[in-house]
């Protein structure tokens, strides 16, 4: 028998990826044609990007020799400049091209930024329920995730966060619109966290992967309007959702030039450069698909309304948050959320993620909560989802 080589203790202590874990629940199962699986476990578009964007990628693959070579570590200058220009207009502040870096997806953006901020033994504050990949990276690096409980609207409180800060704290991480909770953090909340982070010498990281599906009009916050924003604030973004570029892995970091000089070390070591074809697609999308993205936003908001209406009529279930791609709910059963979700697969052909995947181990809240990623099911699919949940009794 082959002996297993030593394993990094931090890696061994990291939980397996939740989406992959949930997929194992359906391995080997078959679902009848009249009751196909409703998969609301993952927040990733499954439809193809628009044809024009695909054509731009195809043309680059065929006719642009540079698309097959290493590119700049921090990304294509044209894409960095486009983000800076559009962000300056959208947020009412000033963002420069050299304050933007392109990454292989938003998860890599998070890993790169945290690698510049904290080392083993340091602490990072994460509101709960948290995005599991953020928690996983902290665990892998020997960092301590300090759980910040949110209120009954799933909104974090800066004063509560202040009480958790120690000499080891290096950053506070927020996600808005939130994954997994779906809630959109008020501008005032983000400003309060910015002020706290600045006063205590910390970084405030705000993951805005779902900014294109925010239900509010106008800019979601004023952080970029602060002329000194880059002394504290770091924004993360993803092109995966807005342009359906999940497989091309294109994300972004917006931060100070000094921070990005450190980020460059990480990116050069891990990937050398972002995908050229993905960046070309993202740039074409930014320049040509604003109306199309607006239509996608309208559709997601329509589905959100359907989720709110559905849970409002579903006895026993409590909707805790809903927005972007997610509904975060409390189930009415005596069983744990993991037991409920596993039973939903076999009894109702529904694949959901239990709240225990988004909360600290042993959390009583996690045992009651479930995340439902509704972006990939249309109104008819949502109606069917609620029909099955109404008949579901694990």
Buried (B, 14 or more C-beta within 10 A) or exposed (E): EEEEEEEEEBEEEBEEEBBEBBBEBBEEEEEEEEEEBBBBBBBBBEEEBBEEBBEBBEEBEEEEEEBEEEBBBBBBBBBBBBBBBBBBEBBEBBBBBBBBBBBBBBBBBBBBBBBBBBEEEBBBBBBBBBBBBBBBBBBBBBBBBBBBBBEEEBBBBBEBBBEBBEEEBBBBBBBBBBBBBBBBBBBEBBBBBBBBBBEEEBBBBBBBBBBBBBBEEEBBBBBBEBEEBBBBBBBBBBBBBBBBBBEBBBBBBBBBEEBBEBBBEBBEEEBEBBBBBBBBBBBBBBEEBEEBBEEBBEBBBEBBBBBEEBBEEBEEBBBBBBBBBBBBBBBEBEEBBBBBBBBBBEEBBBBBBBBBBBBBEEBEBBBBBBBBBBBBBEEEBBEBBBEBBBEBEB
